[in-house]
């Protein structure tokens, strides 16, 4: 069932992925562009995210004032987001109204206006968004850790961009970015839901195939050199809570070690929302009152990124005590082979999260395009099998290889309020 999708490439190079799901009269359509914050150079950080905002400002055929009303009037919902590696737009509509979404996306792939007044207005919005983030302790800490972990690779900067660039990016910078990357041969259309493949493909060809192919945009390639020793930093700011973030180097999503590390993540942090309080780190840090909370987080990326463990320190403890408790738990996994039963439980948790996250129609359409940004649909269909093959020896090996003090960054958020 999970494998049954149709994949084809239009004459202009746009990839199309279709999956029929007849459980409800709904269709979800996603357009993906192979451009994200990793494609931004210094001076233009945040340009992908800002361009995404401008795609909601309308075309001659679909003025901004009509867009929102048109989608919601037909009972649909739509949105967009920018990540490190891609930018994506989606509409989930009643099945008989999906043509509106397809017409809109084919039109804004080539005809977005980028009005100078709208650019100026959006500059204010995005700067305000950035200022709001800067009031958040976790944003400050996460950004500081990320900038320290990456000096060369463009994963260095936040997706929203650096404040200096948000003040200086021009209308032409945005429009040129749009024209360069928003070409059909740099795009993937993924659709899931209640349709008939043959007629859907015919309509897609009518709407998207006339769009001219563009030059294949270059993707920025600046590999991060190996880190030569642990780096510690501190960030001060408002609040009363101390946070600690420990970031380890993490391989990209197509690396064979990615799957054992997913199982290790499940063992350490618990699968999000499921058996979280029985995870090793929760028992070692929260139950023993070194922390109020602890979580682990990774991301499937094109290039090697980070695995972050975030600790909310207990008011009665020092940051060093929480770190020592964390290190002790990691050392255990490196020294003592995890039992097969514990591995099975961790795999079961990871499978449950994966299944839950890919069950509805919008999410199924999302996954089809998402994996295409860094791998292919096989990555998705083989995901559970690869998890099931992970052994205790695999987990121990990746724990020893990646969870090394010499290649980690430790950031501490020191609040200026009551707590130290």
C-alpha positions as CSV (number, residue, x, y, z in Angstrom):
1,X,0.0,0.0,0.0
2,X,2.7,2.5,1.0
3,X,4.6,1.8,-2.3
4,X,1.8,2.4,-4.7
5,X,2.6,5.8,-6.1
6,X,3.0,7.1,-9.7
7,X,6.2,9.0,-10.4
8,X,6.8,10.9,-13.7
9,X,8.8,13.8,-15.0
10,X,7.2,16.4,-17.2
11,X,8.9,17.7,-20.4
12,X,10.1,20.8,-18.6
13,X,11.8,18.7,-15.9
14,X,9.2,19.0,-13.1
15,X,8.9,15.8,-11.1
16,X,5.3,14.7,-10.3
17,X,4.4,12.1,-7.5
18,X,0.8,10.9,-7.2
19,X,-0.8,8.6,-4.6
20,X,-4.4,7.7,-4.7
21,X,-6.1,7.4,-1.3
22,X,-9.9,7.0,-1.4
23,X,-10.6,7.0,2.3
24,X,-12.1,10.6,2.3
25,X,-13.1,13.1,-0.5
26,X,-9.9,15.2,0.2
27,X,-6.8,15.9,-1.9
28,X,-3.6,17.5,-0.6
29,X,-1.2,19.0,-3.1
30,X,2.4,20.1,-2.3
31,X,4.9,22.0,-4.5
32,X,8.5,21.7,-3.4
33,X,11.4,23.8,-4.5
34,X,15.0,22.7,-4.0
35,X,16.1,25.8,-2.2
36,X,16.4,26.7,1.5
37,X,18.6,28.5,3.9
38,X,21.6,26.3,3.0
39,X,21.6,28.0,-0.5
40,X,22.1,31.5,1.0
41,X,25.3,33.4,1.0
42,X,26.4,35.9,3.6
43,X,24.6,39.2,2.9
44,X,21.5,37.3,1.6
45,X,20.6,35.2,4.7
46,X,16.8,34.8,5.1
47,X,16.1,35.4,1.3
48,X,14.4,32.0,0.9
49,X,12.0,32.5,3.8
50,X,11.2,36.1,2.7
51,X,10.6,34.9,-0.9
52,X,8.2,32.3,0.5
53,X,6.3,35.2,2.2
54,X,6.1,37.1,-1.1
55,X,4.5,34.1,-2.8
56,X,1.3,35.0,-0.9
57,X,1.2,38.6,-2.2
58,X,-0.5,37.5,-5.4
59,X,-0.2,37.5,-9.2
60,X,-2.3,39.4,-11.8
61,X,-4.6,36.4,-12.1
62,X,-4.8,35.7,-8.3
63,X,-4.5,39.0,-6.4
64,X,-3.6,38.7,-2.8
65,X,-6.9,40.0,-1.7
66,X,-8.7,37.1,-3.4
67,X,-6.3,34.3,-2.5
68,X,-7.1,33.6,1.1
69,X,-10.8,33.9,0.7
70,X,-10.9,31.7,-2.4
71,X,-9.2,28.8,-0.6
72,X,-11.2,29.1,2.6
73,X,-14.4,29.6,0.8
74,X,-13.9,26.3,-0.9
75,X,-13.3,24.6,2.4
76,X,-9.5,24.3,1.9
77,X,-6.5,25.2,3.9
78,X,-3.1,26.3,2.7
79,X,0.3,27.3,4.0
80,X,4.0,27.2,3.3
81,X,7.3,26.8,5.1
82,X,11.0,27.1,4.5
83,X,13.6,24.7,5.9
84,X,17.4,24.4,5.7
85,X,17.1,22.4,2.4
86,X,13.7,23.3,0.8
87,X,10.7,25.6,0.4
88,X,7.3,24.1,0.2
89,X,3.7,25.2,-0.4
90,X,0.6,23.2,0.1
91,X,-3.2,23.2,-0.2
92,X,-5.5,20.5,1.2
93,X,-8.9,20.8,-0.4
94,X,-12.2,19.0,-0.9
95,X,-11.4,16.7,-3.8
96,X,-13.7,18.5,-6.3
97,X,-12.0,21.8,-5.6
98,X,-8.4,20.9,-6.0
99,X,-8.2,22.5,-9.5
100,X,-8.1,25.9,-7.8
101,X,-4.9,24.9,-5.9
102,X,-3.3,23.6,-9.0
103,X,-4.1,26.7,-11.0
104,X,-2.8,28.9,-8.2
105,X,0.5,27.0,-7.9
106,X,1.2,26.9,-11.7
107,X,0.5,30.6,-11.9
108,X,2.7,31.7,-8.9
109,X,5.6,29.5,-10.1
110,X,6.1,32.1,-12.8
111,X,3.9,35.2,-12.3
112,X,4.4,36.4,-8.7
113,X,4.5,40.2,-8.7
114,X,7.0,41.2,-5.9
115,X,5.5,44.7,-5.6
116,X,8.1,47.1,-4.0
117,X,5.5,48.3,-1.4
118,X,4.7,44.7,-0.5
119,X,8.4,44.0,-0.1
120,X,8.8,47.0,2.3
121,X,5.7,45.9,4.3
122,X,7.0,42.4,4.6
123,X,10.4,43.6,5.7
124,X,8.7,45.1,8.7
125,X,6.8,41.9,9.4
126,X,9.9,39.7,9.2
127,X,12.1,42.0,11.2
128,X,9.3,42.0,13.9
129,X,9.2,38.2,13.7
130,X,13.0,38.0,14.2
131,X,12.8,40.5,17.2
132,X,10.0,38.3,18.7
133,X,12.3,35.2,18.4
134,X,15.2,37.1,20.0
135,X,13.1,37.5,23.2
136,X,12.8,33.7,23.5
137,X,15.6,32.0,25.5
138,X,15.6,28.9,23.4
139,X,15.9,30.8,20.1
140,X,18.9,32.7,21.5
141,X,20.6,29.6,22.8
142,X,19.8,27.5,19.7
143,X,21.1,30.2,17.3
144,X,24.3,30.6,19.4
145,X,25.0,26.9,19.4
146,X,24.3,26.6,15.6
147,X,26.5,29.5,14.7
148,X,29.3,28.0,16.8
149,X,28.8,24.5,15.3
150,X,29.0,25.8,11.7
151,X,31.6,28.3,10.7
152,X,31.8,27.4,7.0
153,X,28.6,25.5,6.0
154,X,25.5,27.7,5.5
155,X,23.6,25.7,8.2
156,X,25.4,28.4,10.3
157,X,22.5,30.8,10.1
158,X,18.9,30.6,11.1
159,X,16.2,30.2,8.4
160,X,14.7,33.6,9.2
161,X,18.1,35.2,8.4
162,X,20.5,37.5,10.2
163,X,19.1,40.9,11.2
164,X,21.7,42.8,9.3
165,X,20.6,41.1,6.0
166,X,16.9,41.6,6.8
167,X,17.6,45.4,6.8
168,X,19.5,45.4,3.4
169,X,17.9,42.7,1.2
170,X,16.3,44.5,-1.8
171,X,13.2,43.8,-3.9
172,X,15.5,42.7,-6.8
173,X,17.4,40.3,-4.5
174,X,14.1,38.6,-3.7
175,X,12.8,38.6,-7.3
176,X,16.1,37.3,-8.7
177,X,16.1,34.5,-6.0
178,X,12.5,33.6,-7.1
179,X,13.4,33.6,-10.8
180,X,16.5,31.5,-10.3
181,X,15.1,28.8,-8.1
182,X,11.3,28.7,-8.9
183,X,11.7,26.9,-12.2
184,X,9.8,23.6,-12.9
185,X,13.0,21.5,-13.2
186,X,13.9,22.6,-9.7
187,X,10.4,21.6,-8.4
188,X,8.5,18.5,-7.2
189,X,4.7,18.3,-7.1
190,X,3.4,15.7,-4.7
191,X,-0.3,15.0,-4.5
192,X,-2.2,12.4,-2.4
193,X,-5.9,11.8,-2.0
194,X,-9.2,11.1,-3.7
195,X,-8.4,11.3,-7.5
196,X,-8.0,9.2,-10.5
197,X,-4.3,9.2,-11.6
198,X,-4.8,9.4,-15.3
199,X,-7.1,12.4,-15.3
200,X,-5.0,14.1,-12.6
201,X,-1.8,13.7,-14.6
202,X,-3.6,15.1,-17.7
203,X,-4.6,18.2,-15.8
204,X,-1.2,18.7,-14.3
205,X,0.4,18.5,-17.7
206,X,-2.1,21.1,-19.0
207,X,-1.2,23.5,-16.2
208,X,2.5,23.0,-15.6
209,X,4.1,21.7,-18.8
210,X,3.8,25.1,-20.6
211,X,6.0,26.7,-17.9
212,X,9.5,27.0,-19.5
213,X,12.4,25.0,-18.1
214,X,15.1,27.2,-16.5
215,X,18.8,26.8,-15.9
216,X,19.4,24.2,-13.1
217,X,20.2,26.4,-10.1
218,X,23.6,25.7,-8.5
219,X,23.4,24.5,-4.9
220,X,25.9,25.9,-2.4
221,X,28.5,23.4,-1.3
222,X,30.7,24.3,1.6
223,X,31.5,21.3,3.8
224,X,32.1,22.0,7.4
225,X,35.6,21.0,8.5
226,X,36.0,18.6,11.4
227,X,35.7,20.3,14.9
228,X,38.9,20.1,16.9
229,X,37.7,19.9,20.4
230,X,34.7,20.7,22.6
231,X,33.4,24.2,22.5
232,X,31.4,25.8,25.4
233,X,29.5,29.0,25.3
234,X,27.0,30.9,27.4
235,X,24.2,33.3,26.4
236,X,22.6,35.7,28.8
237,X,19.0,37.0,28.6
238,X,15.7,37.6,30.2
239,X,13.9,34.9,32.2
240,X,14.4,32.8,35.3
241,X,15.2,29.4,33.8
242,X,18.6,28.0,32.9
243,X,18.7,25.9,29.7
244,X,21.6,23.7,28.5
245,X,21.9,22.6,24.9
246,X,24.4,19.9,23.9
247,X,24.9,19.5,20.2
248,X,26.6,16.5,18.6
249,X,27.5,16.1,15.0
250,X,24.9,14.1,13.1
251,X,25.2,12.5,9.7
252,X,22.9,13.4,6.8
253,X,19.7,11.4,6.1
254,X,21.2,9.1,3.5
255,X,24.1,8.0,5.6
256,X,23.9,4.3,6.8
257,X,24.4,5.5,10.4
258,X,21.2,7.6,10.3
259,X,19.0,4.7,11.2
260,X,20.9,3.3,14.2
261,X,21.0,6.9,15.5
262,X,17.2,7.2,15.2
263,X,17.0,4.1,17.5
264,X,19.6,5.7,19.8
265,X,17.5,8.9,19.9
266,X,14.4,6.8,20.9
267,X,16.4,5.1,23.7
268,X,17.8,8.4,25.1
269,X,14.9,10.8,24.7
270,X,11.9,8.5,24.0
271,X,9.8,8.9,20.9
272,X,8.1,12.3,21.1
273,X,5.0,12.0,23.2
274,X,5.2,8.2,23.5
275,X,6.9,6.6,26.5
276,X,8.8,9.8,26.9
277,X,9.0,9.5,30.7
278,X,10.5,6.0,30.5
279,X,13.4,7.1,28.3
280,X,16.9,6.9,29.7
281,X,17.6,10.6,29.9
282,X,14.3,11.4,31.6
283,X,14.9,8.7,34.2
284,X,18.5,9.9,34.7
285,X,18.0,13.6,34.7
286,X,14.3,14.5,35.5
287,X,13.5,11.6,37.9
288,X,16.7,12.3,39.8
289,X,16.0,16.1,39.9
290,X,19.0,17.3,37.8
291,X,16.5,18.7,35.3
292,X,12.9,19.7,35.0
293,X,12.8,18.5,31.4
294,X,15.0,16.9,28.8
295,X,14.6,16.2,25.1
296,X,16.6,15.1,22.1
297,X,16.0,16.3,18.5
298,X,17.5,15.6,15.1
299,X,16.5,16.4,11.5
300,X,16.7,14.6,8.1
301,X,19.0,16.9,6.1
302,X,21.0,16.9,2.9
303,X,24.3,17.6,4.7
304,X,25.5,16.5,8.1
305,X,23.8,18.5,10.8
306,X,23.3,18.3,14.6
307,X,21.7,16.1,17.2
308,X,20.7,18.4,20.1
309,X,19.9,17.5,23.6
310,X,18.1,20.3,25.5
311,X,18.0,20.3,29.3
312,X,15.8,22.6,31.4
313,X,17.9,22.7,34.6
314,X,16.4,22.0,38.0
315,X,16.5,25.2,40.2
316,X,18.4,23.4,42.9
317,X,21.2,22.1,40.6
318,X,24.2,23.7,38.9
319,X,24.5,23.3,35.1
320,X,27.7,21.2,35.6
321,X,25.7,18.6,37.7
322,X,23.1,18.2,34.9
323,X,25.9,17.8,32.3
324,X,27.6,15.2,34.4
325,X,24.4,13.2,34.7
326,X,24.0,13.4,30.9
327,X,27.6,12.3,30.3
328,X,27.2,9.4,32.7
329,X,24.1,8.2,30.8
330,X,25.8,8.5,27.4
331,X,28.9,6.7,28.7
332,X,26.6,3.8,29.8
333,X,25.3,3.4,26.3
334,X,28.9,3.5,24.9
335,X,30.2,1.0,27.5
336,X,27.3,-1.5,28.1
337,X,25.6,-3.2,25.2
338,X,21.9,-2.3,25.2
339,X,19.6,-5.4,25.5
340,X,17.8,-6.7,22.4
341,X,14.5,-6.1,24.2
342,X,15.2,-2.5,24.9
343,X,16.2,-2.1,21.2
344,X,12.9,-3.7,20.2
345,X,11.0,-1.3,22.4
346,X,12.9,1.7,21.0
347,X,12.2,0.6,17.5
348,X,8.6,0.0,18.3
349,X,8.4,3.6,19.6
350,X,10.1,5.1,16.6
351,X,7.8,3.1,14.3
352,X,4.8,4.4,16.2
353,X,5.9,8.0,15.8
354,X,6.7,7.4,12.1
355,X,3.3,5.8,11.5
356,X,1.4,8.5,13.4
357,X,3.2,11.2,11.4
358,X,2.4,9.7,8.0
359,X,-1.1,8.6,8.3
360,X,-3.4,11.4,7.2
361,X,-3.7,12.6,3.6
362,X,-1.9,15.9,4.0
363,X,1.0,14.1,5.7
364,X,1.3,11.4,3.1
365,X,1.5,14.0,0.4
366,X,4.1,15.9,2.5
367,X,6.3,12.8,3.0
368,X,6.4,12.0,-0.8
369,X,7.9,15.4,-1.6
370,X,9.9,15.8,1.6
371,X,12.1,12.7,1.1
372,X,12.6,13.7,-2.5
373,X,14.5,16.7,-1.3
374,X,17.4,14.6,0.2
375,X,16.9,11.1,-1.1
376,X,14.0,9.3,-3.0
377,X,10.7,7.7,-2.1
378,X,12.5,4.4,-1.4
379,X,14.0,6.1,1.7
380,X,10.4,6.5,3.0
381,X,9.2,3.0,2.1
382,X,12.4,1.3,3.5
383,X,12.4,3.4,6.7
384,X,10.7,0.8,9.0
385,X,12.7,-2.1,7.6
386,X,16.0,-0.2,8.2
387,X,14.9,0.5,11.8
388,X,14.1,-3.1,12.3
389,X,17.6,-4.2,11.3
390,X,19.3,-2.1,13.9
391,X,21.2,-4.2,16.4
392,X,22.5,-3.5,19.9
393,X,26.0,-3.5,18.4
394,X,25.0,-0.8,15.9
395,X,23.6,1.4,18.6
396,X,26.8,1.1,20.7
397,X,29.0,1.8,17.6
398,X,27.2,5.0,16.6
399,X,27.1,6.1,20.3
400,X,30.8,5.8,20.5
401,X,31.4,7.4,17.0
402,X,29.1,10.4,17.2
403,X,28.7,11.2,20.9
404,X,32.2,12.4,21.4
405,X,33.0,15.4,23.6
406,X,35.7,16.6,21.2
407,X,33.1,17.3,18.4
408,X,30.3,18.8,20.5
409,X,29.1,22.3,21.3
410,X,27.6,23.0,24.8
411,X,25.6,26.1,25.2
412,X,24.2,27.4,28.5
413,X,21.4,30.0,28.7
414,X,22.0,32.1,31.8
415,X,18.8,34.0,32.8
416,X,19.1,37.5,34.2
417,X,16.1,36.9,36.5
418,X,16.2,35.3,39.9
419,X,17.6,31.9,39.1
420,X,21.3,31.4,38.4
